[in-house]
Amino acid sequence: MGPEDLSKILEKLPVPENDNVLVGFGYKDDAGVYKISDNSCLIQTVDFFTPVVDDPYAFGQIAAANALSDVYAMGGKPLTALNIACFPINDIEKEVFNLILLGGLDKIKESGAALLGGHSIDDKEIKYGLSVTGICNINEIYSNQGAKPGDILYLTKSLGTGFAVSAICSDFLNGDTMEEAAQSMSKLNKYASELAVSLKSPNAITDVTGFGLIGHMSEMMIASGTRCEIDLRFLPVINGVPELIKKGINPAGTKRNRKYFSRYASIPNGVDETLLWIAFGAETSGGLIFSVPEGKAAETETIFKKKGEPLYKIGMVLDKNVESGIYINII
């Protein structure tokens, strides 16, 4: 569902009041956070979607990695997961469904969480994902609300998965581009999250999924009461994606993102349109965005490089003067 439709659906829905809810749906954050003791919180999230690759095992891995990501975006550790399986049981060989669930299970195991079961329905189209429960220390909750002026903005994965997925049925997609996209989508954000949390470096964290880089960055800046600058030249991009865009590949979700989130961005004349579309691009199981104080930036970059974890500097947080309604300056 696009951001504009979702916003209209939720705008008149009352936000329930509960003193134990530390992060609820009113915050437009990655997951909900519920206080269970003076020291601990539960993190709750759910995500599922239709296949984004042809291989059923790889799809299961990607769907699970995507669902688990929201826990990592809150700085938490996944505890348990439940399968959400919508399968056309009489139309496709059951081995396909087994492979989807196996792919998901392997990613759940990699995360350290326990699969407790799930729920299944007979559906016309394959859909799969997880409901995930995580845990975090009450003093170590990360959200999209803490970005501060002067922070350096980092991204942990290359952009462009949505374009690669949309090109599967075209003659334009080469194997190398799809392989790189699939590897990116199936990689857990566990390692980047754990590393950043251990360094206590970020002021704010979010992940990049359906609303794209600009969409999720807008939500972070709005929640933090700040604005930021993003340099399109520094965006990491999956090889071959710019060529797909130039050949006309442009997902509907990406177009919806640009239509809705452009209101929050200052876009100069002469900007590289291909990179701009990538910045608005809907992502599947995308990377994390870290907002890191400038004084901790060098250490963060050094440790990530030492551990072999990708970390791309893409911009910085500016002042709190956002009266114009513009939260992102694109350069």
Secondary structure, DSSP 8 states (H G I E B T S, - for coil): --HHHHHHHHTTS-----TTEEE-GGGT-SSEEEE-SSSEEEEEEEEEES-SSS-HHHHHHHHHHHHHHHHHHTT-EEEEEEEEEEE-TTTS-HHHHHHHHHHHHHHHHHHT-EEEEEEEEE-SS-EEEEEEEEEEEGGG---SS---TT-EEEE-S-B-HHHHHHTTTSS---HHHHHHHHHHHHS-THHHHHHHHHHT--SEEEE--TTHHHHHHHHHHHHHT--EEE-GGG--B-TTHHHHHHTT---HHHHHHHHHHGGGEE--TT--HHHHHHHH---SS--EEEEE-HHHHHHHHHHHHHHT---EEEEEE--S--TTS--EEE-
